[in-house]
Amino acid sequence: MLKCMSVYTHELDDYDLALAEIKEQLDKNAPLLEQTVGIIMCHPEFITAGTMEHICNNLPFDTVGTTSASQAVNGEAGEMILTLFIMTSDDIRFKAGITDSLCGNIIDQIKPAYEKAAEGESGQPGLALIFPPILIEKYSGDEYVRVWDKLIPETPLFGMLAIDDTLTFEESETIYNGMSAGDAMPFILCYGNINPRFFIGTIPENNLLPVRAEVTKSTGNYVYEINNMTPRKFFADAGIPESMLHFAPFMIDFLKREDYDGVPVIREHDSINEQGVSMFGGDVDEGAVISLLKIDAEAILPVFENVVKNVSKQPDVSGILLFSCVSRRMVLLGTGEPFAEQKIALNILNDNVPFMMAYAGGEICPTSIKQGIPTNRFHDMSLVILAI
C-alpha cells in the first residue's frame, strides 16, 4: 500500500510556527506507514532564513528536493512557499542519499552515493527520483541521466534540476535532510511494489517554424556546426537574430542514436559564444535534426490541461508529481498569468489526489519503456508527470 500527502507553509520567519503548520497538516493525514520519505521544494529564502533546515530536522523521515521558482500542492500555490510531498508505504522501501560535490568526476561521485543508499537491497530499484544541481556550463542535463543509466539501466528515472527565481539561477540549491548545496545531487531509490506511470507535455508540432536543419558537428550540449556552418552564420542566413535565440526551444530528433525510440525531445538554446558556438541545455547529437519552435501561452496551456486531465483519469493513483520547465513560467509571466499552469493543476487535481507541482531547470522522465527497459531522457521546456 502506498499513501501520499502534500503539505505547505508560507511562514518564513517564525521557525516554530512553520513547523507547527506542517505537523498539523501531517496529523490530519496520519498515520505514517512503515517506510516514509518526503520531497521538499522551497523558495531559496527558506534556506537563507534557516526555516527549511528547522522543519527537516524535526520531521521523522528523510527529505530530498530542491529550490524552485514557484510551486503548488493541494489547496495552495505560490512563490514564497515551502511544500512537501510525502510518500509512505508498508510494501515500498525508500532509500534516500546524496552525492558529494559533482565538480569532480561525476560518476566517481554518483556511484558510491548510490551504492551506500542501496546497501542491503538486491536488484535494481523500481524507480529513482533524482534532483541534480544546475551546472549547465559543466554538464549537459543528459550527463546525469547517462551516469544513472550505467548504474541502474533497468530503472526509470524521474526528477528535475534545481532552479530559483533569478535569471542566472545563482541561488538554486539542492536539499537533503535540511542541508543544502549548489553542486550535490540528492536522490530517492524506491524498491518494492511501486507502479510508476509517466506523462510528458511539450510544444505541439504545429508550432514548428520553417527552420529545420542537421547538426553536423557537436559535443554534448555544445553545437559547433549546423548544416556545415557555424550556428551564428546558420541562424543569420535563416534570418533569425541572436536576441530571439535566448531560451528558444528546438525539437530534436535523435535519428542516429541506437536507443532512439522515435520520440523527439525539446532542447532550449541558451547562448552563442564569441566563437559562434551554440550552447543548449541538453545534448544535441551530431546527425540530429533540429527544428525551431514557436512558444507562447497558446502552445503551453491547452497541452498542459489535456495531459493533466489524462493523468487524473488513471486508475489506482496515490499521488502525482508535476515538474514544468521554468522557461514556460517565463513565457506565462509575460502574459500576466504566471500561475496559469498551477491553477489548472489545482482545478483538476485538488479534490482528487495529493499532488506537488514545481518549476524546474530541466526535467528528467522516460519517453518510453519497452520490455522493461526505460528510455530515460533529459528534457527542456517541457512538462513531465509521475503518477504513482
N, C-alpha and C positions, 0 to 999 in steps of 0.2 A: 504494500500500500504506500502511495506517495501522497502527501498533503503539502500544499503550498499556501503561502500567505504573503501579503505585501503591507508594509507599514511605512510611515514617514514622519518627519518633523521639519518645521520651519525655524525652530528655535536655535539660534546661533550662539548666543552669548551666555545663557544660563545652562551649564553642563547638566545639572541635576534635573532641571525641567525637561530638557531634551530627552534625557534617558527615561524619565518617568513617562513621557508621551509615547515613546517606543514600547516600553514594557506594558503600558496599559493596552495598547493595540494588540500586542502579542498575547496578553492574557485573555482577550476576547476570542482568540483563535486556538487557545490551548486545548489539549496538551501537546507538547512536542513528543515525537516518537523517538525510537532508539537512536537513530542517526539523523543529525541535523547540520545544515550549513546555510550561510547567508551570503547573498550577493549584494554588495553595497555600492551605491552611487551617490556622489555629492558634489556640490559646488566647491571649488578649491578653498573658499573661505572657511568651510567647516574643518578643514585640515589646519589652516593657519590659526584659527581660534582654539584648537585643541578639542573641539566638541566631538569630532569623529572618533578620535582616539579614546575619549572618555566613554562613549557609547560602546565601542567594540570591546574595550577592556572589561565591560560589565555585562557582557552577553555570554550565555553558556554554550556557545558554538563558534566555530571558525567563521570569519568574514573575509570575503575576497571581492575586489572590484576596482573601480577607477573613479577619477573625477569625470564630470560631464558638464556640458553647457546647459542642459535642460533635461528634465525628467518628468515622468508621470507614473503613478501607481493608482490603484483603485481609490477613487474619491478625491484625487488631488493631482495637479500638475504645476510646474513652476521652474524657476531658475535657481533662486536661493532656497534650496531644499536638500535634505538628505533622505534617501529612500533605501529600503531593504526589501529584498525578495528572499523569502526563507523557504527552503525545501527540507522536509522532514519525512522520514520513512522508517519502516521496520523491515524492509527487504531490499533496500538500496544502500550501499555504503559510499559515503562521500569522503574523499581524501584530498585535503587542501595542501598546497605548497606554494613556494615562491623561489625564483631563481636568485642568484647573486646578480650583480650588475652585468648587463649584456654588452657593455662597452668592449669586452674582450672577445674571445672566440665564442660565438653564440651557442654552438652545440655543446661545448665544454661547460657551459653554464646551465643549459636546459636539461641535459642528460642526467647529471647527478641529482638535480632537484626532483625530476620525475621519479628516479629510482628510489629516492628517500621516501617520497609520498606513497609510492606503490608497494613499499615493502610489506611482505606478508600476503600479497594478492597473487593469485595465479591467473594467467590470461590477461588479455587487454581490457581496458575499461569499455563500457558500452557507450560512453560519451565523455568528452573532455571539454570543459569550459575554460577558455584561455583569455587573458587580458593583458596583451603586450603594451609596452610604452610606445609612444610615437617618436621614432628616431629616423625620420624619412631620409635624411642625408646619409645615414649609415646603413639602414636596412630597408629594402623593399618590404612592404607588408607580406609579400609571398614568402619571404625568408623564414618568418615564424611558422608558417604552415608547412614549409618544406621540412624543417627540422622535426616538428612533431610527427609528420607523416613517416619519417625514417624510424622514429622511436615506436610509434603505435599505428602502423599502416591500416589496421582494420577498424580504427576508432574514428567516428565522425567528430569534427571539431566545430565548436561554435563559440563566438566571442566578439570582442571589439577592442580597438586601440583606444588608449586613454585620450581624453580631449578636455578642453576648457573653453571659456568664452572669449579668449583673446585671439587676435589674428595670427599670432605666431606660435600659439599653444605652449608658451613657456611656463605656464602654471599647471600643465597637465601632470598628473601623477597616478601611479597605481597604488592599490591598497591591499594590505594583508594583516589581519588581526590588529588593526589600529596603527600599524606602521605604514608610511608612505614613501614612495621613491619615484624618481623620474626616469629610471633606467633598468628596473627589475620587472619581471613578469610573474604575477600570481596566477594560480590555476586551481581548478577543481576536477578531480577524476571521479567518475561515477561508475560503480560496479554493481551488478545485480540486475534486478527486474525493472529495467528502465526502457521506455519506448519513445525515443525522441523522433519527432517529425519536423521537417524543415521547409520553410517557405521563403521565397525571395521576390521582392518587388523592385523593378528597375525602371528605366525610362523606356516608354513604348517605342517600338521600331518605326512607327510612323512619324517620330520626331527626328529621324535621321536627316541630316543635311547633305547636300551633294559634295561631300568631301570624303573620299574613300581612297585608301592607298595601302601599300605594303611596306612594312618595316624591313629595311634592307640591312641595317646594322644596329645592334643594341647589346647591352649587357645589363641584366636585371631590369631596374626601373629607369635606366638611362638609355635614351634613344639618340643615336648618332646620325642615322640616315633614314629618310623616308623617300621611297621611290628613287634611291641613289642620290638624294640631295640632303643637305643639312636641313633639319627641321625648320630653322629660321627661313631658309630660302623656299622650302616647300610651302610653308604657310603663307609667305609673302606672295608667291606666284599664284596661290589659291585665293588671294585677296582677303586673307584673314589677319587683321592686326594683332600684334602680340598682346595688346591690352585685353583682347577677347579670350585669350588662351588661359589666363589665370583661373584655376578651378574649372576649366572647361571639361565636360565629360566626353569620353570616347568609348564606343562599343568595340570590344576586342574579340576577334575570332582567332583562337589559337590553333590554326589549321595544321601545324606541324608537330604539335605535342602528341606524344604517344598516348597520354591519358585524356586527351580532349574528348569530352562527351557530347560535343555539339551545342553546348550551352555557352553563349558568349557572356563575358563579364564587362563591367564598366571600369574604366580607368580614368582617374582625374589627372589632368595635366596641371603640374604645379608651376613650372617656370622654364625659361630658356636662358642658359648661362652665356657668358661672354663669348664662348667658342661656338655658340649656336646649337648646343646640345640640350635636348628636352629632358626634363625630369618628371616622371609620373609617380603616383602614389604606390603603384604595384608594378609587377613585371609586365613588360611588353616585349614578347619574344621576337627574334628575327624570324621573318616569314609570316608573322601575324598580320591580319588585315585590320586596319583601324578605320573607324567611321565616326565623324563628328556628330554629336547630338545637340539638339536644342533642349534646354531645360527651363521650365517655368512652372508656376503653380498648377497649371492645367496638365502638365506632364507628371506631377507628383501626386496630387491629392486623389484623383479617381483611381489610380493604381493602388495607392495605399488603402483606400476604403475597400476595394474589391478583394485584396489579399487578406486584410483583417477579417472581413466577412467570411471568407473561405475558411480561415483558421477557426473562427468561432463556431463553425458547424462540425468540426472534427469531434468524433466520439472519444470518451474516456480521457479528457484533458484535465489535468490537475492544476496546471499553471502555464503561463505564456511569458516569454521574454521577447521584446521587440527592440532591435537596435537599428537606428536610422542615421545615415551619414550627416555630419554637421553641416556639410555644404548644402544639403536640402533645406536645413533650417535657415541658412543664409539667404537662400532664394525666397523663402517664406517671410523672412524679416523684411525683405524689400516690398512685400505686398501689405505689410502692416498686420499680418496674421502669423506671428512666429509659433503660436501654439496650435495651428490648424491640424497637424497630424495627431497631436496628443488629444485634442478634442474629439477627433474621430475615434481614436482608440478608447477613450472614456465612454463615448456614446455606445459603442458596440460591445465592449468587454466588461464594463464597470460592474454590472449586476450579475455577470455570468461566471467569471473565473478570475482568480488572482492573477495579476499581471504586473510587469515592470517594463517601462519604455525609457530608453536613454539615447542621447545623441553621441555618435562615435566618430573617431578619427580614421576609421576604416573598419570594415565588417568582415567577419570570418564565418563561413557557412558552406556546407556541401552543396554542389549543384545537382548531384545525383548520388544514389547508392545502388550499385549493381552487384549482385551475387555476394552481398555482404561487405563489399569494398566501397568506401565513400570516395567521391571525387571532391576533396576539400579544396576550397578556393578562398582567396582574399578578394574583397570587393571594395569599390569606391562608389560614392553617390547612390547607394542602394539601401533598401530596407531588407533586413533579414529577421526571420522569426523562428523561434524554437517553441514548439508545443510539447509538453511532457505530461 
